[in-house]
Amino acid sequence: MSAIISQNDLSRKALSLMGLAAAFGLAAAPTVLTVSDAAAQTTAAPTPASGGSQARRMARTERRQMRVQRATERRQGAAHRYNYQRLRYNYRHS
């Protein structure tokens, strides 16, 4: 019988704790969401790209294009080597 009483006490405590948490949440929400009187920060107008950043962008684009070109050449070279080996194999085994 004492086990049942302790379970009832436990559930009552849990429910009261949840009720307190809900009440605190409702009371705290408007406090947290209040608007302050501080002035809004404004960002400066975007400035045109300087010569240095534009040069870096161009260099980065050129490096990317060179990487793509090298990768394409490697793939084409591998395809040519594969075709050559296949032709050589077919010639020997025909």
CYANA upper distance limits for C-alpha pairs under 8 A (distance plus 0.5 A):
  1 MET  CA      5 ILE  CA      7.07
  2 SER  CA      6 SER  CA      6.70
  3 ALA  CA      7 GLN  CA      6.73
  4 ILE  CA      8 ASN  CA      6.75
  5 ILE  CA      9 ASP  CA      6.68
  6 SER  CA     10 LEU  CA      6.49
  7 GLN  CA     11 SER  CA      6.64
  8 ASN  CA     12 ARG  CA      6.65
  9 ASP  CA     13 LYS  CA      6.64
 10 LEU  CA     14 ALA  CA      6.63
 11 SER  CA     15 LEU  CA      6.58
 12 ARG  CA     16 SER  CA      6.56
 13 LYS  CA     17 LEU  CA      6.52
 14 ALA  CA     18 MET  CA      6.68
 15 LEU  CA     19 GLY  CA      6.62
 16 SER  CA     20 LEU  CA      6.65
 17 LEU  CA     21 ALA  CA      6.67
 18 MET  CA     22 ALA  CA      6.67
 19 GLY  CA     23 ALA  CA      6.66
 20 LEU  CA     24 PHE  CA      6.54
 21 ALA  CA     25 GLY  CA      6.55
 22 ALA  CA     26 LEU  CA      6.75
 23 ALA  CA     27 ALA  CA      6.67
 24 PHE  CA     28 ALA  CA      6.34
 25 GLY  CA     29 ALA  CA      6.51
 26 LEU  CA     30 PRO  CA      8.08
 27 ALA  CA     31 THR  CA      7.76
 28 ALA  CA     32 VAL  CA      6.68
 29 ALA  CA     33 LEU  CA      6.59
 30 PRO  CA     34 THR  CA      6.58
 49 ALA  CA     53 SER  CA      6.76
 49 ALA  CA     54 GLN  CA      6.72
 50 SER  CA     54 GLN  CA      6.74
 51 GLY  CA     55 ALA  CA      6.54
 52 GLY  CA     56 ARG  CA      6.75
 53 SER  CA     57 ARG  CA      6.66
 54 GLN  CA     58 MET  CA      6.71
 55 ALA  CA     59 ALA  CA      6.63
 56 ARG  CA     60 ARG  CA      6.56
 57 ARG  CA     61 THR  CA      6.68
 58 MET  CA     62 GLU  CA      6.71
 59 ALA  CA     63 ARG  CA      6.68
 60 ARG  CA     64 ARG  CA      6.69
 61 THR  CA     65 GLN  CA      6.71
 62 GLU  CA     66 MET  CA      6.67
 63 ARG  CA     67 ARG  CA      6.73
 64 ARG  CA     68 VAL  CA      6.79
 65 GLN  CA     69 GLN  CA      6.62
 66 MET  CA     70 ARG  CA      6.61
 67 ARG  CA     71 ALA  CA      6.64
 68 VAL  CA     72 THR  CA      6.64
 69 GLN  CA     73 GLU  CA      6.69
 70 ARG  CA     74 ARG  CA      6.65
 71 ALA  CA     75 ARG  CA      6.73
 72 THR  CA     76 GLN  CA      6.65
 73 GLU  CA     77 GLY  CA      6.43
 74 ARG  CA     78 ALA  CA      6.57
 75 ARG  CA     79 ALA  CA      6.70
 76 GLN  CA     80 HIS  CA      6.67
 77 GLY  CA     81 ARG  CA      6.65
 78 ALA  CA     82 TYR  CA      6.55
 79 ALA  CA     83 ASN  CA      6.60
 80 HIS  CA     84 TYR  CA      6.59
 81 ARG  CA     85 GLN  CA      6.65
 82 TYR  CA     86 ARG  CA      6.59
 83 ASN  CA     87 LEU  CA      6.57
 84 TYR  CA     88 ARG  CA      6.63
 85 GLN  CA     89 TYR  CA      6.57
 86 ARG  CA     90 ASN  CA      6.61
 87 LEU  CA     91 TYR  CA      6.57
 88 ARG  CA     92 ARG  CA      6.78
 89 TYR  CA     93 HIS  CA      6.66
 90 ASN  CA     94 SER  CA      6.35
